[in-house]
Amino acid sequence: MKTYTVYIMASAKNGTLYIGMTNDIVRGVFEHKQGLVEGFTKKYNVHRLVYVETHDDVGIATQREKRLKEWQRAWKIDLIESQNPKWNDLYETLNA
């Protein structure tokens, strides 16, 4: 069964935020971190994975990504801090 991950990346604590969705979180975040993805994350140095949630249904994951993108910034920060109050980079925990 495939899983789909909705994730938030940040440039730093309370910094620039990026919300995305992927079916391979390790590959996707690696590409952002290495600057292999042209666009927003490369331009604004958004390389810290600060929030992840997984879904078994691509439709639900896509809806959640779109919904989070519409949220106010304060709500996004509250969401991140509810799971990751220190804004640690979660990338290293993905393979653990």
PyMOL CGO cylinders between C-alpha atoms (Angstrom):
from pymol import cmd
from pymol.cgo import CYLINDER

trace = [
    CYLINDER, 0.00, 0.00, 0.00, 1.29, 3.45, -0.90, 0.3, 1, 1, 1, 1, 1, 1,
    CYLINDER, 1.29, 3.45, -0.90, 1.47, 6.26, 1.61, 0.3, 1, 1, 1, 1, 1, 1,
    CYLINDER, 1.47, 6.26, 1.61, 1.38, 9.94, 0.82, 0.3, 1, 1, 1, 1, 1, 1,
    CYLINDER, 1.38, 9.94, 0.82, 3.04, 12.53, 3.03, 0.3, 1, 1, 1, 1, 1, 1,
    CYLINDER, 3.04, 12.53, 3.03, 1.96, 16.11, 3.53, 0.3, 1, 1, 1, 1, 1, 1,
    CYLINDER, 1.96, 16.11, 3.53, 4.90, 18.06, 4.87, 0.3, 1, 1, 1, 1, 1, 1,
    CYLINDER, 4.90, 18.06, 4.87, 6.03, 21.52, 5.90, 0.3, 1, 1, 1, 1, 1, 1,
    CYLINDER, 6.03, 21.52, 5.90, 9.55, 22.80, 5.40, 0.3, 1, 1, 1, 1, 1, 1,
    CYLINDER, 9.55, 22.80, 5.40, 10.99, 25.98, 6.88, 0.3, 1, 1, 1, 1, 1, 1,
    CYLINDER, 10.99, 25.98, 6.88, 14.03, 28.16, 6.31, 0.3, 1, 1, 1, 1, 1, 1,
    CYLINDER, 14.03, 28.16, 6.31, 14.45, 28.53, 10.10, 0.3, 1, 1, 1, 1, 1, 1,
    CYLINDER, 14.45, 28.53, 10.10, 12.29, 28.71, 13.22, 0.3, 1, 1, 1, 1, 1, 1,
    CYLINDER, 12.29, 28.71, 13.22, 9.41, 31.07, 12.36, 0.3, 1, 1, 1, 1, 1, 1,
    CYLINDER, 9.41, 31.07, 12.36, 10.98, 31.51, 8.92, 0.3, 1, 1, 1, 1, 1, 1,
    CYLINDER, 10.98, 31.51, 8.92, 9.68, 31.05, 5.41, 0.3, 1, 1, 1, 1, 1, 1,
    CYLINDER, 9.68, 31.05, 5.41, 7.34, 28.05, 5.11, 0.3, 1, 1, 1, 1, 1, 1,
    CYLINDER, 7.34, 28.05, 5.11, 6.70, 25.63, 2.26, 0.3, 1, 1, 1, 1, 1, 1,
    CYLINDER, 6.70, 25.63, 2.26, 3.92, 23.03, 2.17, 0.3, 1, 1, 1, 1, 1, 1,
    CYLINDER, 3.92, 23.03, 2.17, 4.10, 20.04, -0.13, 0.3, 1, 1, 1, 1, 1, 1,
    CYLINDER, 4.10, 20.04, -0.13, 2.86, 16.50, -0.71, 0.3, 1, 1, 1, 1, 1, 1,
    CYLINDER, 2.86, 16.50, -0.71, 4.78, 13.47, -1.98, 0.3, 1, 1, 1, 1, 1, 1,
    CYLINDER, 4.78, 13.47, -1.98, 4.64, 9.70, -2.22, 0.3, 1, 1, 1, 1, 1, 1,
    CYLINDER, 4.64, 9.70, -2.22, 8.36, 9.47, -1.30, 0.3, 1, 1, 1, 1, 1, 1,
    CYLINDER, 8.36, 9.47, -1.30, 9.20, 11.84, 1.54, 0.3, 1, 1, 1, 1, 1, 1,
    CYLINDER, 9.20, 11.84, 1.54, 12.86, 10.83, 1.82, 0.3, 1, 1, 1, 1, 1, 1,
    CYLINDER, 12.86, 10.83, 1.82, 13.52, 11.49, -1.88, 0.3, 1, 1, 1, 1, 1, 1,
    CYLINDER, 13.52, 11.49, -1.88, 11.40, 14.63, -1.96, 0.3, 1, 1, 1, 1, 1, 1,
    CYLINDER, 11.40, 14.63, -1.96, 13.06, 16.31, 1.01, 0.3, 1, 1, 1, 1, 1, 1,
    CYLINDER, 13.06, 16.31, 1.01, 16.51, 15.21, -0.15, 0.3, 1, 1, 1, 1, 1, 1,
    CYLINDER, 16.51, 15.21, -0.15, 15.89, 16.93, -3.48, 0.3, 1, 1, 1, 1, 1, 1,
    CYLINDER, 15.89, 16.93, -3.48, 14.81, 20.14, -1.71, 0.3, 1, 1, 1, 1, 1, 1,
    CYLINDER, 14.81, 20.14, -1.71, 17.82, 20.04, 0.61, 0.3, 1, 1, 1, 1, 1, 1,
    CYLINDER, 17.82, 20.04, 0.61, 20.26, 19.54, -2.27, 0.3, 1, 1, 1, 1, 1, 1,
    CYLINDER, 20.26, 19.54, -2.27, 18.71, 22.33, -4.34, 0.3, 1, 1, 1, 1, 1, 1,
    CYLINDER, 18.71, 22.33, -4.34, 17.69, 19.87, -7.06, 0.3, 1, 1, 1, 1, 1, 1,
    CYLINDER, 17.69, 19.87, -7.06, 14.17, 21.29, -7.21, 0.3, 1, 1, 1, 1, 1, 1,
    CYLINDER, 14.17, 21.29, -7.21, 13.98, 24.63, -8.99, 0.3, 1, 1, 1, 1, 1, 1,
    CYLINDER, 13.98, 24.63, -8.99, 11.58, 27.10, -7.46, 0.3, 1, 1, 1, 1, 1, 1,
    CYLINDER, 11.58, 27.10, -7.46, 10.46, 28.36, -4.08, 0.3, 1, 1, 1, 1, 1, 1,
    CYLINDER, 10.46, 28.36, -4.08, 12.46, 26.17, -1.71, 0.3, 1, 1, 1, 1, 1, 1,
    CYLINDER, 12.46, 26.17, -1.71, 15.70, 26.72, -3.59, 0.3, 1, 1, 1, 1, 1, 1,
    CYLINDER, 15.70, 26.72, -3.59, 15.16, 30.46, -3.97, 0.3, 1, 1, 1, 1, 1, 1,
    CYLINDER, 15.16, 30.46, -3.97, 14.34, 31.02, -0.28, 0.3, 1, 1, 1, 1, 1, 1,
    CYLINDER, 14.34, 31.02, -0.28, 16.64, 28.34, 1.24, 0.3, 1, 1, 1, 1, 1, 1,
    CYLINDER, 16.64, 28.34, 1.24, 13.76, 26.38, 2.72, 0.3, 1, 1, 1, 1, 1, 1,
    CYLINDER, 13.76, 26.38, 2.72, 15.56, 23.16, 3.66, 0.3, 1, 1, 1, 1, 1, 1,
    CYLINDER, 15.56, 23.16, 3.66, 14.40, 22.18, 7.16, 0.3, 1, 1, 1, 1, 1, 1,
    CYLINDER, 14.40, 22.18, 7.16, 11.67, 19.52, 7.41, 0.3, 1, 1, 1, 1, 1, 1,
    CYLINDER, 11.67, 19.52, 7.41, 9.56, 20.58, 10.41, 0.3, 1, 1, 1, 1, 1, 1,
    CYLINDER, 9.56, 20.58, 10.41, 6.22, 18.75, 10.04, 0.3, 1, 1, 1, 1, 1, 1,
    CYLINDER, 6.22, 18.75, 10.04, 4.97, 15.51, 8.47, 0.3, 1, 1, 1, 1, 1, 1,
    CYLINDER, 4.97, 15.51, 8.47, 1.68, 13.66, 8.33, 0.3, 1, 1, 1, 1, 1, 1,
    CYLINDER, 1.68, 13.66, 8.33, 0.91, 10.54, 6.32, 0.3, 1, 1, 1, 1, 1, 1,
    CYLINDER, 0.91, 10.54, 6.32, -2.21, 9.42, 4.49, 0.3, 1, 1, 1, 1, 1, 1,
    CYLINDER, -2.21, 9.42, 4.49, -3.13, 6.21, 2.67, 0.3, 1, 1, 1, 1, 1, 1,
    CYLINDER, -3.13, 6.21, 2.67, -5.35, 8.00, 0.16, 0.3, 1, 1, 1, 1, 1, 1,
    CYLINDER, -5.35, 8.00, 0.16, -3.86, 10.38, -2.41, 0.3, 1, 1, 1, 1, 1, 1,
    CYLINDER, -3.86, 10.38, -2.41, -7.12, 12.35, -2.61, 0.3, 1, 1, 1, 1, 1, 1,
    CYLINDER, -7.12, 12.35, -2.61, -7.17, 13.00, 1.12, 0.3, 1, 1, 1, 1, 1, 1,
    CYLINDER, -7.17, 13.00, 1.12, -3.49, 13.96, 1.09, 0.3, 1, 1, 1, 1, 1, 1,
    CYLINDER, -3.49, 13.96, 1.09, -4.05, 16.37, -1.79, 0.3, 1, 1, 1, 1, 1, 1,
    CYLINDER, -4.05, 16.37, -1.79, -7.03, 17.97, -0.04, 0.3, 1, 1, 1, 1, 1, 1,
    CYLINDER, -7.03, 17.97, -0.04, -5.04, 18.33, 3.18, 0.3, 1, 1, 1, 1, 1, 1,
    CYLINDER, -5.04, 18.33, 3.18, -2.13, 19.98, 1.35, 0.3, 1, 1, 1, 1, 1, 1,
    CYLINDER, -2.13, 19.98, 1.35, -4.49, 22.47, -0.32, 0.3, 1, 1, 1, 1, 1, 1,
    CYLINDER, -4.49, 22.47, -0.32, -6.27, 23.17, 2.96, 0.3, 1, 1, 1, 1, 1, 1,
    CYLINDER, -6.27, 23.17, 2.96, -3.00, 23.81, 4.83, 0.3, 1, 1, 1, 1, 1, 1,
    CYLINDER, -3.00, 23.81, 4.83, -1.85, 26.20, 2.11, 0.3, 1, 1, 1, 1, 1, 1,
    CYLINDER, -1.85, 26.20, 2.11, -5.00, 28.25, 2.74, 0.3, 1, 1, 1, 1, 1, 1,
    CYLINDER, -5.00, 28.25, 2.74, -4.43, 28.46, 6.51, 0.3, 1, 1, 1, 1, 1, 1,
    CYLINDER, -4.43, 28.46, 6.51, -3.29, 31.61, 8.21, 0.3, 1, 1, 1, 1, 1, 1,
    CYLINDER, -3.29, 31.61, 8.21, 0.42, 31.65, 9.03, 0.3, 1, 1, 1, 1, 1, 1,
    CYLINDER, 0.42, 31.65, 9.03, -0.25, 31.59, 12.80, 0.3, 1, 1, 1, 1, 1, 1,
    CYLINDER, -0.25, 31.59, 12.80, -2.27, 28.38, 12.42, 0.3, 1, 1, 1, 1, 1, 1,
    CYLINDER, -2.27, 28.38, 12.42, 0.59, 26.74, 10.48, 0.3, 1, 1, 1, 1, 1, 1,
    CYLINDER, 0.59, 26.74, 10.48, 3.07, 27.73, 13.18, 0.3, 1, 1, 1, 1, 1, 1,
    CYLINDER, 3.07, 27.73, 13.18, 0.75, 26.34, 15.88, 0.3, 1, 1, 1, 1, 1, 1,
    CYLINDER, 0.75, 26.34, 15.88, 0.48, 23.07, 13.92, 0.3, 1, 1, 1, 1, 1, 1,
    CYLINDER, 0.48, 23.07, 13.92, 4.27, 22.77, 13.62, 0.3, 1, 1, 1, 1, 1, 1,
    CYLINDER, 4.27, 22.77, 13.62, 4.85, 23.60, 17.29, 0.3, 1, 1, 1, 1, 1, 1,
    CYLINDER, 4.85, 23.60, 17.29, 2.19, 21.11, 18.44, 0.3, 1, 1, 1, 1, 1, 1,
    CYLINDER, 2.19, 21.11, 18.44, 4.37, 18.28, 17.05, 0.3, 1, 1, 1, 1, 1, 1,
    CYLINDER, 4.37, 18.28, 17.05, 7.83, 19.86, 16.88, 0.3, 1, 1, 1, 1, 1, 1,
    CYLINDER, 7.83, 19.86, 16.88, 8.14, 22.73, 19.40, 0.3, 1, 1, 1, 1, 1, 1,
    CYLINDER, 8.14, 22.73, 19.40, 11.89, 23.17, 18.80, 0.3, 1, 1, 1, 1, 1, 1,
    CYLINDER, 11.89, 23.17, 18.80, 11.51, 23.17, 15.01, 0.3, 1, 1, 1, 1, 1, 1,
    CYLINDER, 11.51, 23.17, 15.01, 14.05, 20.35, 14.72, 0.3, 1, 1, 1, 1, 1, 1,
    CYLINDER, 14.05, 20.35, 14.72, 14.88, 19.10, 11.24, 0.3, 1, 1, 1, 1, 1, 1,
    CYLINDER, 14.88, 19.10, 11.24, 12.92, 15.84, 11.03, 0.3, 1, 1, 1, 1, 1, 1,
    CYLINDER, 12.92, 15.84, 11.03, 14.71, 14.59, 7.92, 0.3, 1, 1, 1, 1, 1, 1,
    CYLINDER, 14.71, 14.59, 7.92, 17.18, 12.48, 9.93, 0.3, 1, 1, 1, 1, 1, 1,
    CYLINDER, 17.18, 12.48, 9.93, 14.30, 10.69, 11.69, 0.3, 1, 1, 1, 1, 1, 1,
    CYLINDER, 14.30, 10.69, 11.69, 12.76, 9.49, 8.41, 0.3, 1, 1, 1, 1, 1, 1,
    CYLINDER, 12.76, 9.49, 8.41, 15.15, 6.56, 8.03, 0.3, 1, 1, 1, 1, 1, 1,
    CYLINDER, 15.15, 6.56, 8.03, 15.26, 5.67, 11.73, 0.3, 1, 1, 1, 1, 1, 1,
]
cmd.load_cgo(trace, "trace")
